[in-house]
């Protein structure tokens, strides 16, 4: 029980958000990070630590007493930096890029500083309104069909990741279908994709309670450049319908993770329309490129889809996490994801004049993510954003040219964007041996510390992926990367030759 | 098709991550945010803008050409700041706090700057290892039973929000149950909570495909201080079992959103154990207080639960988002949430010596959230963190004292932490009239712009919630808030008296 007198009440610790202390320490951190970017090309790209290394460097419990920032930054320098894989290194060509930028960083800083929780309009109006505006801006840059924009009756929302975007749209589609066929029939719903589709779909389907037997990963072929054929989809749907199942959701991909393959949207949407399935377009990586007119054709046919997403945190210079999702009919998201407890009731929500984004996503709380996307678009403008994208594509073309000119290598699948899938050709025709050799080559390349690339297996072939897109990468890094590949390949071929010669 | 020569290739735009440009602009942003904190107490806490205001201030499309940071910051000052609700204001007492801190901000900055994507160990070892270490640190500060810690066979993971923590554990529990009873029987699974439980549970159950008829919100009573009674739970479970249903998951709460009520964990866990249900403890708000020995008793009995979560972004000085989740048997999360595509395969994962956190959460990609939590614990130390918590509780006690000393008001439910639920007492006994009067009072109080509080309805009673916890709040703000409440209440009572007098 309290007393109205506050004599003797403990309030001794300084405020943890003192403005001048904030200023002093944040300036130190800015210089620390700026220095990191200046030096990042010198670090081994792939970390060389062993499992468990950090437990030997840090105490077993939190300290009881405060420690100065200087001591913490020393530990970051000595123990954290050596343990990270440097996604911001100009020599990073692994997975897909995580393209940072000054504007993206600043937008995130501002959002973190304001630290509002924008679950509904009233909780921070600017957070909701700016998100609606930038989603329309970005939709226009991508030349998305008008029905996906707020100005056309649809709308966009920022999710954390594509996994969340897929889960939300899948649940929206599921509940729409269950309303039609009956709540008890979740077991008959079927989800479709190709065998190249990101694992996000399988995971979303698992979470949403789709029966594991009803998740189809339809086969693709090298002759189709690993795109899903409409014929394959139609046959699968027909078989399921005959078996009494109900087609629910098709996840198409523009720019698959393994090889940046592109599904033919128009034909697939036509097939899906025959059974009333929801179609999602996952352009997580390649969506960014579609702001350039010369790449826009890859999403031709998107007008037949129900939802479209891409990750601004991959190749749109916006720091993790920032997945942009547009839907034609937001009401299906709201029907599936809304909750309206008393403690969130307010006049503005009840007026139905505003968007409450909590009903468009999994979580209730949400960060002010639109600030960073807004700052990226304003700081660079569409013109420079296109230049950045095109320069990465040019760098990938440069690398592709190196591969093509060297007869010991091949580009395995046609390059669509800024990722080259290549391999060292086998001297004999056995695919397993070639795969093992390329695996060895990739390990040797990464062990140099000078670059980091990763692999995929497409159509049974092990390929090395060279994904350009780190914000600091320049032509000289691409040339140096090719030199490392060539040198390690030559060493590998020589040792194989010696082994062979010794055997003979 | 590329060429090995790069003569004439376009690479004209400056790097979007130039270190010196980063340094220049980030220092500007630091000063902008520091100034914001210096001035934040002067802004109306609840934004006064109207729906759609921002569309009138910003252009309809993204600019084609770059704009300088100065122009963007002008727009932030003129159009964004007036449109946000100031969660960092010392006069913010709404919902629950979103307690920022210098250390939390710095940790977020560093994570954003490094911008790694730590989906598995190899993608950035330090991100995984530091998370494991800080989750053990924090678990020890909370005196969690050893089986929840990595050092005791369990483990902790950072999620974005409690909604995600509940969804992940619910899906883990669901798949564990379906493995036992058969994949086709999702329709018989039942989820339990009280009518005070956060809407996150209902939403998670919806997403996870639990039948809407099988989501129980069991009644609570004012005489139990709105905690869920074991007897009520036992009766509900028994009825469901008789009806052929299968009890799946119980979500208990320590510190409910409406009134910070506490469910009796020990008794509820005993009831749940009888049917083998998964028990989750949601201590989203109140978990932080449990680092103080005098509050730890509120989670006594947690040893009988399967999982425990609290939001460091609420009242642990860590910026949004940061939900800390511990589980006793991580394998159930992994069984439900893992996917292992070829492109993520690596030697370390296959050695099974490491945690791959992608299998503990909904999304694949994940930010380096542990840095901010690590910096908060080190910068303040356990001693100052306890002081911060205690000073907020003291301020709530001060306010509670004011309410208690004024006979026109009452504290409606016992205060457990730093949130006071109070109301202006009705002059006559009709609850509807009292509710309407308190609603009016709250609107009048918030309209002053001097403070922001929100409401809840518990047991049919409309209460005003006064939640202390904003990092800049001091005793003087609490005193000023009480003055506003008293003044508005007097004006309201006077106008009611006048209306009454005129009628007579």
Interface residues (C-beta under 8 A of the other chain):
Chain A: X1 X2 X3 X4 X5 X6 X9 X10 X11 X12 X13 X15 X16 X17 X18 X19 X20 X21 X22 X23 X25 X26 X27 X29 X30 X31 X32 X33 X34 X35 X36 X37 X38 X46 X47 X49 X51 X52 X53 X54 X55 X58 X60 X61 X62 X63 X64 X65 X66 X67 X69 X71 X72 X76 X79 X80 X81 X82 X83 X84 X85 X86 X87 X88 X95 X98 X99 X100 X101 X102 X103 X104 X105 X106 X108 X109 X110 X112 X113 X114 X115 X116 X117 X121 X122 X123 X124 X125 X126 X127 X129 X130 X133 X134 X136 X137 X138 X140 X141 X160 X161 X162 X163 X164 X167 X171 X174 X175 X183 X184 X186 X187 X198 X199 X200 X202 X203 X206 X207 X208 X209 X210 X211 X212 X213 X257 X258 X313 X317 X319 X320 X321 X336 X337 X339 X340 X341 X342 X343 X348 X351 X353 X354 X362 X363 X364 X365 X367 X371 X375 X377 X378 X379 X380 X381 X382 X383 X384 X387 X388 X390 X391 X394 X395 X396 X397 X398 X399 X400 X401 X402 X404 X405 X454 X455 X456 X457 X465 X471 X472 X474 X475 X479
Chain B: X1 X2 X3 X4 X5 X6 X9 X10 X11 X12 X13 X15 X16 X17 X18 X19 X20 X21 X22 X23 X25 X26 X27 X29 X30 X31 X32 X33 X34 X35 X36 X37 X38 X46 X47 X49 X51 X52 X53 X54 X55 X58 X60 X61 X62 X63 X64 X65 X66 X67 X69 X71 X72 X76 X79 X80 X81 X82 X83 X84 X85 X86 X87 X88 X95 X98 X99 X100 X101 X102 X103 X104 X105 X106 X108 X109 X110 X112 X113 X114 X115 X116 X117 X121 X122 X123 X124 X125 X126 X127 X129 X130 X133 X134 X136 X137 X138 X140 X141 X160 X161 X162 X163 X164 X167 X171 X174 X175 X183 X184 X186 X187 X198 X199 X200 X202 X203 X206 X207 X208 X209 X210 X211 X212 X213 X257 X258 X313 X317 X319 X320 X321 X336 X337 X339 X340 X341 X342 X343 X344 X348 X351 X353 X354 X362 X363 X364 X365 X367 X371 X375 X377 X378 X379 X380 X381 X382 X383 X384 X387 X388 X390 X391 X394 X395 X396 X397 X398 X399 X400 X401 X402 X404 X405 X454 X455 X456 X457 X465 X471 X472 X474 X475
